Amino acid sequence: MSRKLARRADLTAPAPAGQPQAIRNAVFGVSEDFPPVIEVDIDRIDRHAHQPRAAQDDASLEELRRSVERHGLMYPILVTRSGEDGYALVGGGRRLRVFELLGRSTIFARILGGDPDELALVDNLQRKALNAVETARSLDGLRAKHGYTQDKLAEVVGKTPAAISRALGILALPSDVLDEYLTLTDRVPPTTLEEVAAAHDEAGRRKLWALARKGATARAVAETRQALKRRDPGGQDPGGIVLKRRAAGAAVRGMIQALGKLEENREGIGAAERAALDALRQRIAGLLGD
């Protein structure tokens, strides 16, 4: 939607006399319960009165800024009308702050009706972030789908390469640990799980996980990991086995996704593809036979 069109087609404007609301909605192609969306001047928004979030993390704001700069605003902020010509912010304080940091003068907003404090609370309750394992699996799936390097993946999602590396490292944890974590997401923060995954071998990860599930902080887990490292200085991933396992796991997951696409297009398999698949089958049999 162009800026000019957004300003001229104000869906929050009352229906003209003789034009019922239902007719106006039909003209713009929206349902009767669709919250109106307009482009709002940022200086007309009161962003302090109804925000449950007490503080904003500078690092996460920078990640969001990079994302908005690359992809634009994915979701409008939420506001209610305030006074004759103003709005009160009820959801999207970080997005609004990022637009200010980027020097933007307007932002798209959904106009809601009702009690602003209640709307702000409901908005925060409804937006449940992905847990650490869901995030890691989503990132890994995106990397496999597009063949991204970690640096490219970091650029695409607006995070640092180091943050991506830590997040993906979680996938090195044993499957039973990952399954148990999914029942304890409210007790084990992502940073703590990342420290558990940073141990140099499975035995160390299991020891650290036993501490984490009992409520140990990320700092305590990190200190224990360093202590284990000092006691076993030779256990520094000899031969790069951990990295090789991660690479092998990513390769297998990529093959599984590719096979899924191949199954969807089975009718397109010709003689050349059959020959290539037969050769691939022999190579897989050789790997499994080792």
Secondary structure, DSSP 8 states (H G I E B T S, - for coil): --HHHHHHS-TTS---TT--HHHHHHHHT--TT---EEEEEGGGEE-STT-------HHHHHHHHHHHHHH--SS-EEEEEETTTEEEEEE-HHHHHHHHHTT-SEEEEEE--S-HHHHHHHHHHH-----HHHHHHHHHHHHHHHT--HHHHHHHHT--HHHHHHHHHGGGS-HHHHHHHTT-TTTS-HHHHHHHHTSSSHHHHHHHHHHHTTT--HHHHHHHHHHHHHH-TT-S-GGGHHHHHHHHHHHHHHHHHHHHHHHHTGGG--HHHHHHHHHHHHHHHHHHH-
